[in-house]
Amino acid sequence: MSSIQHSTFKIQHFLPPILTFALAMAAWESLVRGFDIPLYLLPAPSQVVATFMERPVYLLGIGLATFGNALVGSLIGCGLGCLVAAACVRWPLAADGLVPLSVAASAVPIIALSPLLGIWLGSISPASKVGVVAIMTFFPTLVNVYRGLSSPRADSLLLMRSYAARQRDIFLKLRVPAALPFLFNALRICASLSMIGAVVAEFFGGPQNALGVYIKTQAGILRTAEAWSAIVVACLFGLLFYMAVVAIERRALRWKL
């Protein structure tokens, strides 16, 4: 593919979401201005941007603190999910019990677990926020990676065994490459879930330099423009996390492109 064609492909890939975002922001701005909606109910995008520009360093700073909890929690949750998935492939009896349980546990609202983890690990401590994110990211990773590790066809496994391949070689040379697309699919999901979990956990307690605490405090006194500016920061960090995962995926799975 030539460089011109490659550039055209990139533009065509990003143009639809950019246009959709621009139209959504224009419709939001027009709705607020046209119906004269009070600021404390719904600020216009221009008001949110103006509020953000008043203290960008502070907002990005508290966003970075929350993102740190999200990153640590996702590393723990995804790492444990991969380890348990590998154990389930090695011992199928464990998979029969754990995988269906993981699907059911994924349906539990995290807002119901956040206050309990705050009691167990401390509502102010980062450990409770990291724990919430770890739980949210563990189950999608377990289910996806287990599916990936189990995806090689039976004839491929038989061929490896006919060459007297050891279980370690079968795992590393057959199962792991087959599971990589499933793993990155889970990581993309968890990149978004991690910021959601970290912010929601902070609603139930946390230090002042935390996005969830800031959003809850500002919304509670009807300073919605400030709350929305913090929400924008949370979206920004979540988007950057997602894009980092996609960039790593493109490099790691270049052989599939």
PEQUI-V472218 format. One record per backbone hydrogen bond with DSSP energy under -0.5 kcal/mol. NH is the residue of the N-H (numbers start at 1). CO is the residue of the C=O. If there is no record, write none. Layout:
nh co
NH CO
NH CO
//
This chain:
nh co
6 2
7 3
8 4
9 5
10 6
11 7
12 8
13 9
14 10
15 11
16 12
18 14
19 15
20 16
21 17
22 18
23 19
24 20
25 21
26 22
27 23
28 24
29 25
30 26
31 27
32 28
33 29
34 30
35 31
36 32
37 32
41 38
42 38
47 44
48 44
49 45
50 46
51 47
52 48
53 49
54 50
54 51
55 51
55 52
59 55
60 56
61 57
62 58
63 59
64 60
65 61
66 62
67 63
68 64
69 65
70 66
71 67
72 68
73 69
74 70
75 71
76 72
77 73
78 74
79 75
80 76
81 77
82 78
83 79
84 80
85 81
86 82
87 83
88 84
89 85
90 86
91 87
92 90
94 91
95 91
96 92
97 93
97 94
98 94
99 95
100 95
101 97
102 98
103 99
104 100
105 101
106 102
107 104
108 105
112 109
113 109
113 110
114 110
115 111
117 113
118 114
119 115
120 116
121 117
122 118
128 122
128 125
129 125
130 126
131 127
132 128
133 129
134 130
135 131
136 132
137 133
138 134
139 135
140 136
141 137
142 138
143 139
144 140
145 141
146 142
147 143
148 144
149 145
150 146
151 148
157 153
158 154
159 155
160 156
161 157
162 158
163 159
163 160
164 161
165 160
170 166
171 167
172 168
173 169
174 170
175 170
176 171
178 174
179 175
180 176
181 177
183 179
184 180
185 181
186 182
187 183
188 184
189 185
190 186
191 187
192 188
192 189
193 189
194 190
195 191
196 192
197 193
198 194
199 195
200 196
201 197
202 198
203 199
203 200
204 201
205 202
210 208
211 62
214 210
215 211
216 212
217 213
218 214
219 215
220 216
221 217
221 218
222 219
223 218
224 222
227 223
228 224
229 225
230 226
231 227
232 228
233 229
234 230
235 231
236 232
237 233
238 234
239 235
240 236
241 237
242 238
243 239
244 240
245 241
246 242
247 243
248 244
249 245
250 246
251 247
252 248
253 249
254 251
256 253
257 253
257 254
//
